[in-house]
Amino acid sequence: MREGFDNRNRRSIRLVGYDYSRAGYYFVTVCVNERRNLFGDIDGGEMTLNDVGIMVENNWNKLKQRFQFVDLDEFIVMPNHLHGVIVIVGAPLVGAQNGDVIADDDGATTRVAPTLGDIIGAFKSITTNEYIRNVKNENWLPFDEYFWQRNYYEHVIRNDNDLNRIREYIVNNPVQWKEDEYYVDNYGRDSSE
């Protein structure tokens, strides 16, 4: 355990008692550690991905091949975070109850009915490992301690109005970048400074 880090005081942001392997739509936001702008730039309300952003986007798109019962809806890679809607579809009750494990071509394993945490954990692990390989092979900028922030934001989407509001937020995110709570300018200052 890292010095000064006390896991006992960590407050969970998950819904108590909710089954995150349950079929449904989930809005997630995953942030780069220290909100560093690593994925590209926004110019004129348009997001332009750099090589790191393209890698993140490609691995996000591969989630539906990696997880049998996952589909993807609207998403966007921003300069220092990703917003996306993950859909868990038709996961069998048996898989969710017995915790069967399958392995993919990369050797990564997952339960037949993954939880949202399994999906995000795999995504963060795969992208972190690929980023580290590119630090060594392509001279990508190294990071301190962690590539991603330790946790992620999630919201269980409850109805069509909620889904449509979130889709609109995702699509319009680049236009609203400077007002976004995750905004950090090129000098590392956040919008609250």
C-alpha positions as CSV (number, residue, x, y, z in Angstrom):
1,M,0.0,0.0,0.0
2,R,1.2,3.5,-0.8
3,E,2.4,5.6,2.0
4,G,-0.3,7.9,3.3
5,F,-3.0,6.0,1.6
6,D,-5.7,4.5,3.8
7,N,-8.1,2.2,2.0
8,R,-10.5,2.1,5.0
9,N,-11.5,5.7,4.5
10,R,-12.3,5.3,0.8
11,R,-15.9,6.1,0.1
12,S,-17.6,4.0,-2.6
13,I,-19.5,5.9,-5.3
14,R,-21.4,2.8,-6.4
15,L,-25.1,2.2,-5.6
16,V,-25.3,-0.1,-2.5
17,G,-26.7,-3.5,-3.4
18,Y,-27.0,-2.8,-7.1
19,D,-26.0,-5.6,-9.5
20,Y,-23.6,-4.0,-12.0
21,S,-23.7,-7.1,-14.2
22,R,-27.4,-6.5,-14.7
23,A,-28.6,-5.7,-18.3
24,G,-28.9,-2.0,-18.9
25,Y,-27.3,1.2,-20.0
26,Y,-24.5,2.8,-18.0
27,F,-22.9,6.2,-18.5
28,V,-19.3,6.3,-17.5
29,T,-16.5,8.9,-17.4
30,V,-12.9,7.7,-17.1
31,C,-10.2,10.4,-16.4
32,V,-6.5,10.5,-17.0
33,N,-4.6,10.8,-13.7
34,E,-4.1,14.4,-12.8
35,R,-6.3,15.3,-15.7
36,R,-3.4,15.6,-18.0
37,N,-4.3,16.4,-21.6
38,L,-2.9,13.3,-23.3
39,F,-5.5,12.4,-26.0
40,G,-5.4,15.4,-28.4
41,D,-6.8,18.9,-28.7
42,I,-10.1,20.7,-29.2
43,D,-10.1,23.4,-31.9
44,G,-13.3,25.1,-33.0
45,G,-15.5,22.7,-31.0
46,E,-14.0,19.6,-32.7
47,M,-11.9,17.0,-31.0
48,T,-8.7,16.0,-32.8
49,L,-7.2,12.8,-31.5
50,N,-3.5,12.3,-31.3
51,D,-1.8,8.8,-31.3
52,V,-2.7,8.3,-27.7
53,G,-6.3,9.3,-28.2
54,I,-6.6,7.0,-31.2
55,M,-5.2,4.1,-29.1
56,V,-7.8,4.9,-26.3
57,E,-10.6,5.1,-28.9
58,N,-9.6,1.8,-30.6
59,N,-9.5,0.0,-27.3
60,W,-12.9,1.4,-26.3
61,N,-14.3,0.1,-29.5
62,K,-12.8,-3.4,-28.9
63,L,-14.8,-3.7,-25.6
64,K,-17.8,-5.2,-27.5
65,Q,-15.5,-7.9,-28.9
66,R,-13.8,-8.6,-25.6
67,F,-17.0,-8.9,-23.6
68,Q,-19.7,-11.1,-25.1
69,F,-22.6,-9.3,-23.5
70,V,-21.4,-5.7,-24.0
71,D,-22.5,-3.2,-26.6
72,L,-21.4,0.4,-26.9
73,D,-23.6,3.4,-27.5
74,E,-22.5,7.1,-27.8
75,F,-19.0,8.0,-26.6
76,I,-16.2,10.5,-27.1
77,V,-12.6,10.7,-26.2
78,M,-11.8,14.2,-24.9
79,P,-8.3,15.7,-24.2
80,N,-8.1,14.2,-20.7
81,H,-11.1,11.9,-20.2
82,L,-13.6,9.6,-22.0
83,H,-17.4,9.7,-21.8
84,G,-19.3,6.7,-23.0
85,V,-22.5,4.7,-22.7
86,I,-21.9,1.0,-22.1
87,V,-24.8,-1.4,-22.7
88,I,-24.8,-4.7,-20.9
89,V,-27.2,-6.9,-22.9
90,G,-28.8,-10.3,-22.3
91,A,-26.2,-11.6,-19.8
92,P,-27.3,-15.1,-18.7
93,L,-28.4,-15.4,-15.1
94,V,-26.4,-18.5,-14.8
95,G,-23.2,-16.7,-15.8
96,A,-23.9,-13.9,-13.3
97,Q,-24.5,-16.3,-10.5
98,N,-21.7,-18.9,-10.9
99,G,-18.9,-16.5,-11.9
100,D,-17.7,-18.6,-14.9
101,V,-14.5,-17.2,-16.3
102,I,-13.4,-17.0,-20.0
103,A,-10.1,-16.0,-21.5
104,D,-9.6,-13.9,-24.7
105,D,-6.7,-14.0,-27.2
106,D,-4.6,-11.6,-25.0
107,G,-5.0,-13.9,-22.0
108,A,-7.2,-11.5,-20.1
109,T,-10.0,-13.2,-18.2
110,T,-13.5,-12.1,-17.3
111,R,-16.6,-13.6,-15.9
112,V,-19.3,-14.6,-18.5
113,A,-21.5,-11.9,-17.1
114,P,-19.1,-9.0,-16.4
115,T,-19.8,-6.2,-14.0
116,L,-19.4,-2.6,-15.1
117,G,-16.3,-2.6,-12.9
118,D,-14.9,-5.6,-14.8
119,I,-15.4,-3.8,-18.1
120,I,-13.8,-0.5,-17.0
121,G,-11.0,-2.4,-15.2
122,A,-10.1,-4.3,-18.3
123,F,-10.2,-1.2,-20.4
124,K,-8.0,0.8,-18.0
125,S,-5.5,-2.1,-17.7
126,I,-5.3,-2.8,-21.5
127,T,-4.8,0.9,-22.4
128,T,-2.3,1.4,-19.6
129,N,-0.2,-1.5,-20.8
130,E,-0.4,-0.3,-24.4
131,Y,0.6,3.2,-23.3
132,I,3.6,1.8,-21.4
133,R,4.7,-0.1,-24.5
134,N,4.5,3.1,-26.5
135,V,6.4,5.1,-23.9
136,K,9.3,2.6,-24.5
137,N,8.8,2.1,-28.3
138,E,7.4,5.4,-29.6
139,N,8.7,7.9,-27.0
140,W,5.2,8.7,-25.7
141,L,5.3,11.0,-22.6
142,P,5.8,8.9,-19.4
143,F,3.3,9.3,-16.6
144,D,3.7,9.5,-12.8
145,E,2.4,6.5,-10.9
146,Y,-0.9,5.9,-12.8
147,F,-2.1,6.5,-16.3
148,W,-5.8,6.7,-15.3
149,Q,-7.4,8.1,-12.1
150,R,-8.1,5.3,-9.7
151,N,-11.8,5.3,-9.9
152,Y,-14.4,6.3,-12.5
153,Y,-17.8,8.0,-12.6
154,E,-20.8,5.9,-13.4
155,H,-24.5,6.6,-13.7
156,V,-27.2,3.9,-14.2
157,I,-29.4,5.2,-17.1
158,R,-33.0,4.7,-16.1
159,N,-35.2,5.7,-19.1
160,D,-35.1,7.0,-22.7
161,N,-35.2,10.7,-21.6
162,D,-32.1,10.1,-19.4
163,L,-30.3,8.3,-22.3
164,N,-31.1,11.0,-24.8
165,R,-30.0,13.8,-22.5
166,I,-26.6,11.9,-21.9
167,R,-26.2,11.2,-25.6
168,E,-26.7,15.0,-26.3
169,Y,-24.2,15.8,-23.6
170,I,-21.6,13.5,-25.1
171,V,-22.0,14.8,-28.6
172,N,-21.8,18.4,-27.5
173,N,-18.9,17.9,-25.1
174,P,-16.2,19.3,-27.4
175,V,-18.2,22.5,-28.0
176,Q,-18.6,23.0,-24.2
177,W,-15.0,22.1,-23.4
178,K,-13.9,25.3,-21.7
179,E,-17.0,25.1,-19.4
180,D,-16.5,21.4,-18.7
181,E,-15.7,20.3,-15.1
182,Y,-12.7,18.3,-16.6
183,Y,-11.3,21.2,-18.5
184,V,-7.6,21.8,-18.1
185,D,-5.8,24.2,-20.4
186,N,-2.5,23.4,-22.0
187,Y,-0.6,24.8,-19.0
188,G,-2.2,22.4,-16.6
189,R,-4.6,24.9,-14.9
190,D,-8.1,23.7,-14.3
191,S,-11.2,25.9,-14.9
192,S,-11.5,26.8,-11.2
193,E,-8.2,28.7,-11.2
